[in-house]
């Protein structure tokens, strides 16, 4: 019964593609990897590489899952520019998306304590629809024959900026700037454009005492045709080795998270509890992140760079 409900939801989502392709879950995983949200991170933070795995709705057969690998490297002695890349695969029952991204970022000093970084990313993805596992296959409907249809290319772009000091930041980014169209039938009946999304972020870094740092933040998401989404986040760091945090997506979900750092290595975990009616059919969602700081043995003071506190 749950599978039938899930399949019906997916089909309804496809016929209004804005619901399934509006935003990859990459942009929900920013608490573990800020590069996924804003390409300006390419130039604002120490070079690193990360792998993030996300499993939604545990206990629900064929629930969405995502795997992302990314990295960015600051260039030159002054570390004012950087390049980055990302590859991902997102599986959502009958819908699969595989893509990659390349980015460039640059940082400028606005004052002795304030920096501005901006970034541009170009991307491409393959979108596939496989209806063989769905209920209600119908030979008379080209979308319900059990076949797999794919579109490769779908070029797109994102851009963003960050203004930050060692204790505060504000940023904005836009994704799906080109609004690439997904077209799976030659007659154009199932053609739909991926809507643009705009993200606004801001936060503070407060030293509670010599060993504890509190980092409150907010993120607002606007996607064409959908209500504004607001995230309220908090994170506590202990001796720059361990951290605990939480996030509340208004009327949507609650998250609790934790992580630790050992030398140049970092491990992070997020558990998400859905507040919608879907929580009756699953036991929550999980994210796991493994990362490495590629500048760990190169003190930042030598480059004169200040890292954005949003994504330390």
N, C-alpha and C positions, 0 to 999 in steps of 0.2 A: 504493500500500500504506500509506504514512504517513497519507494522508487517511482511509482506512478505519479505521485505528487511532484517529485523532484523533476521528472522528465517533462511534465506538463509545464512547470515553471520555466524550464530551459527553452522550450519551444515558444512560449509566449514572449520570453525575453528576446529570442532571436528575431521575431517578427517586428519587434521594436528595438533594433540593435543598440540603441542608446543605452539600454538597460544592461546588456551583457558586455559591451565594448566601451562603455563610458570611461572607465579607468581600470587599468590593471591594478591588482592588489599591491604592486610595487609601491604605490603611493600611500599604502596603509602601513608599510614596513619601515617608515622613516625613523622611528624611534631607535632602531637598531642599525640603520644605515642611511644617513642624511643625503648621500649622493643620489639615492633613488628619487628624492623629492626635488632637488635643486642642483642643476649642473654647476652653479657657482661654487659649490663645495670643492670642485676640482682645484681651485686656487686658494681656498680659504683655510684648509686644514692639512695636517701632515699626511704625506703619502701613505696609503694603506691599501690592502686588499681584503675583501670580505666575501663570504658565502652565507646566504640567508635562505632557509627552507621554511615554508609556511604550509601548514595543514589546517584547513578550515573544517569545522563541523564534524569533529571526530564522532564516529558511530553512525554516520550517514553514508551509505554506500555511494561510491563515485563522487564524493565531496570534492570541492576544489582544492588544488594543491599547486604550489609555486616553488620553483627553485631559481635562485638568482646568484650569479657570480659577478663581482664588480671590482674595479681597482682604479685608483687615480694617483698620478705622480706629479709632484711639483718640479719645475725645471729650473736650471741655472743656479748660480751661487746665491742670488737674492731671493729665490723661490717666489717670484712675482707671477709666474705663469705656470700652467699645468695642463696635462692631458689626462683623459680618463676613458674607460670603456666598460661595457656591461653586456652580459648575455643572459637570457632568461628563457624559461619554459613555464607556461601556465596552462594547467589542465583542469577543465571544468566540465566533467561528464562528456557530452558530445562535442564540446568546443575546446580546441587546443590552439594556443598561441605561442610561437617561438620567435624570438627577436633578439636584436643586438643594437647597441648604441655606442657612439663615439663622441667625446666632448672635448672642448677647449675652454679654459678659464684664465682670467687675468685679475690681478689684485693691484689696487692703487691706494696710497696713503692719503686720507683726507686731513689728518692731523697727526700729531705724535702718538695719539692713543686710539684713533679711529681709522679703520680701514674699510674699503669697499671692494668687493669681489663680484665679478659678473661672469656668466658662463653661457655657452651655446652648445647644444647637443643635436646631432642628427641620428635618426634611427630608421630601422626597417623591421618589418615583422611578417611572419607567415600566419595566416588565419585559416583554420581548418574546421569543418563541421562534419562529424561522422554520426549519422542517424541510425546506424545498425543496432545500437543498443537501446534505442528509445522505443517506448510503447506507441502503438498507433501507426506503424509503418504503412504507407499507402502508395501503391504503385502509380496511382493517378496523380499524385502530388510529387513534383520533382524534388521537393525538400524532405520528403518522407519515404524515400525509396530504399534506405539502408546503405546508400553509397556515401563515399567521402568526397567532399569538394573542398578545394584549397585555393587560396589567393596568396601569392608571394610577392613581396615588394613592399606595398603599403608604406611608402616613405613618409616620414614625419619629422617634426623638430620640436625642441623645447628650449626655453631660455629662462634665465633668472639672475637675480642679484642678491647680495647680502651686504648690509652695512652693520659693522660690528666693532666692539671693543673687547677687552678681556672680561667685561662684566655684563654686557648686554648685546642684543642683536635684533635686527629686523630684516626680513627678506620677503621676496615675492618671486614666483615662478609661474610659467605657463606651459602646459603640455598639449600635445595634439594640435600644434599651431596650424598645420596644413589641412587638418580635418580630412584625412585620407578616407576614401570611400571603399567599403567592402561590398563586393559584387560577386555573388556565387552562382547566379543564373544569367545566361546570355541575353535573356529578354529584359534584364534590368529590373525585374519585379522585386528582387530581394536586395537592391542596392541601398546602402545607408551610410551616412558619413559619421565618423567618430567625433563626438562633440569635444570642443575645447574645455580645458579646466584651468582654473587660476587658483594658486595657493598663496596665502599670506601667513607668515610665521613671525613670531616674536617671543622673546624670553629674557630671563635674567640669570646671573650666576652670583649667588650670595654666599659668602663665607660665614657660616654659623659660628665656627670656632676654628682652631688650627687644624682640625682633622675632618670636619664635616662641611660639605658644600651642598646648598639647596639650589635646585635649578627648576623654577616654575616656567611654563611656556604654554602658548596657545597656537593652534593652527586652524585656519579657516579655509574651507574648500568650496569653490563655486564651479559647478558644471552646468553647461547650457542645458536648459530644460529640466533641471532638478533643483530641489531646495538647497539652500546653503547649509553646509555641514560644519559644525564647530567641535574641535577637540581641545580639551583642557588637560594639560599634562603636568606631572611633577616628578622630580627625580632627586634622590639624595646620594651623594658620593661620600665614601668613607676612606680617608687616607689615599685617595686616588687609586684605590685597588679594588674596592667593592662598590656596587651601587644597587639601590632599590628604587622602584618607581611605580607610578600608576598613570592611567589615562582614562578619560571619560569622553566618549563620543556622544554628544547630546542625543538622548532618546534612541540610541543605537547600540552601544556596546561599552563594556568595562574591560580594562586591561590591567594586569599586574605584571611586573617585570623585574628581572634581577640580572646581574652580571658581575664578572670580576676580570681583572687584568693581572697577568703574570709576565713580567718583562715586556716583550713586544707583542705578546699574544692576548687576545680578548675573547671571552665567551659570553653570550647574552641569550636570555630566554624571555619569552612573552606568553602569557596565557590570556585568552580573550573569552569573555562570557557575553553571549548575545542577549540583548534586552528585548528583541522582537519575538514574535510567536514562533520563530524557528528554534528557539531554545528548548522547545518540547521534543525536538527530534534529534538533538545532538548533545554531546558532552563538552562543548567548547572548542576553541581553536588554539593552535600552538605555533610558535615561531622559535627558531633556533638560529643563532648567528655565531660564526667562527671568523675571527679577523686577525690580521697582523699589521702592526705599525712599521712601515718600511723606513721610518726616520728615527726609530727608537734610539739608536746609538749616535745620532747627529743632533746635538742640542739646538733647539729652535732659536736660542738667543744669537747664535752665530749668523743667522739669516736675517735678523731684525724683524721677523714675522710674528704676529700675534694670531693665535688660532681663534676661530669663531667658537664661542662657548656652546653653541647649539649642538655641535656634533663632535665633541671631544670623546 
